[in-house]
Amino acid sequence: MSGLELFAAALGVIAVWLTVRQNPWCWPIGLVMVVLYSWIFYEVKLYSDMLLQLIYAVLQLYGWWQWTRPDRVEDARQVSSLGLAPMLKGLAAGLAGSLLLGAAMAHLTDAAQPWLDAALTGFSLVAQLWMAHKRLQCWALWVVVDVIFVGLFLYKGLYLTAALYALFTLIAVRGWLEWRRDPALIGA
């Protein structure tokens, strides 16, 4: 555990908690966290996770814009639920991305866990995009992904990060419960 990992983990807790509370400050704080974690994952050869953090940086900016753009503040802040077809389409995209990235990492790099890391990356991107759009299902997908991440990080000796993702799992459950009670979703 390094001071950098500790700082990034603290920012992660703050960012995810603010997301549950639907506070737009979750995005800039999350941006700093993902930039720091990209370096941490590079150092332990989890290259898909490193790339994921860099993509998250872009998605943090996108989410911030989605939640705060002045022309659609009301629409941008409404929690909604995905229908079955869009949900399956998102999961299929996550699977396709996982397979493509896994093949690239397995054949082109010395990645520590190329297939698992790629799968977690693919589905994390789907969850992050759903979160930027305030889709309730983001939280269920985060629970699954975060539980698996805990095991991967324990295997890689990133104990603080494993604990962080265990906490993320609990916060994701809380996010699911809170967003389900959102008046915008109830009225739909």
N, C-alpha and C positions, 0 to 999 in steps of 0.2 A: 504494500500500500504506500502510495506516495502522497505528498501534500496536494499535488495536482489532482489525483484521483479523489481525495477527500473533498476538495473544493468543488470539483465537477459534480460529485454525488450530492453535495448540499444544494447546489443550484438545481439539480434534477428534482429533488424533493419539492423545492419551492415552485418550480415550473409546473410540475404535474398537479400539485395541490391547487395552484392558481387556475389551472385548466378546469379542474373539477368545479371550482367556484365561478367559472366562466369569466374570469378576469383577463383582459387582453394583455396584461403584463406577463402572462405566461410565455408569450412568444419571444420577446427580446431576451428574457432570462434564459429560456430554453436555447436560444441561439448561441449564447456564450457557452452553455453547457455542452452542446453538441460539437462545437469547435474544439473544446478541450478534450472531449472523449475521442475525437478523431485521432488525435495524437496518441492518446493512451492505447487505443486499439491497434494503431500502427506498431507501437512498441512490442506488443505481444502477438503480432502476426495474425490478427483477426481482420484481414483485409476487407472482407465484405462488410463487417461492422464499421470499419474505418470509412469506407465509401458511403455506407448508410448514414453515418453522422454528417458527412459533407452534403448529401442529398437532403438530410433533415435541415441543414442550415438554410437551404433554399426554401424548403417547406415551412420553416419557421417564419420566414418573411412572407410567404404566401398566406399562411394562417393569420398572421398579424393583419395583413391587408384584408382578408376575408372578414375578420371580426371587427374591423374598425373603419372600413372605407365609408366616407361620409355620404355617398349617394345611396347607400342601402344599409344603414346601420340596423334598422329593424330586421330586415331579411337576413343580414349577415349573422345576427345573434340568435337566431331561432334554432332550437334543437328539433331535429326531425328524425324519422325512422326510415331506414331503407326498405324498399320492397324486396321480395324474394329474387326477382331477376337481376336488379342492380347489385344485390349482395353477392349472388353467385358469380356475376361478371367480375366483381372486384376480387373475389377469392380466386377465380381462374387466372386473372392477371397476376396475382401474387404467386400462384403456382408456376406460371410460365416464366416469370422473372426469376423465381428461385432456381428453376432448372437451367436457364441460360447462364445465370451468374455462377451457379455451382459448377457447371461444366468448365466455364472460363477459369474459375479459381482453382479447380482440381488439376487442370492441364497447363495452366500458364504461370502459376505462382507456387510458393512453398507454404500456402495457407495452412494453418493448424487444423481446422475443421471446415474444409471448403463447402461441403454439401449442407451441413447443419447451419453453418453461418449464413450461407446464401439463402436458405429457406427462411430463417428468421429475418433476414434483411428484406426479402420479397414481401412477406406478410406484414412486417412492420411498416413498410411504405404504404400498404393498403390502409392499415389502421391510422397512420398519420394523415393520410389524405381524407379519410372519413372524419377524423377529428377536426381538421381544418374546415370541413363543411358542417360540423356539429351533428354528425350522424350518431345516433345512440349506439349502434352496433360497434363503433370503434372500441368501446370499453370491453366488450366481450372478447373481441379479437386481441386486445392488449393483455387481458388476463391469460389467455392461452400462450401468447408469445412470451410474455414476461416470465411465466413459470418455466418455460424451456430455457430462456436466457439464464435464469438462476443456475440451472444445472451446468450450462456451458461455462459460465464464469467461475463456478466452483472448480470445475475441471481445469481451467486455465490459471487457477490460483488468484483470481481477482475477487478476493473475499468481500471487500467493501462494496464493489460493484454488484456482486451477487446479493448482498444484503439490500442494496439500493433497489434492485429489481424485484426482490421479495416485497419490499415496501411499495414499489410501483404496483405490484399485483393487488395489494390491499387497497391502495388508493384507486385503482381501476374499478374494483368492486364498488367502492364508495361513489365513484364517478357514474357508474351504471345506475346506482340507486338514486342519486341526486338528479341526473339528467332525465330519468324516467318520470320524475315528479315535476319536471319543468312545465310551466303553464302552456307554453307553445306546443309541446308534445301532447299534453292532455287535451288541448282544444282541437287537435287534428283529427 
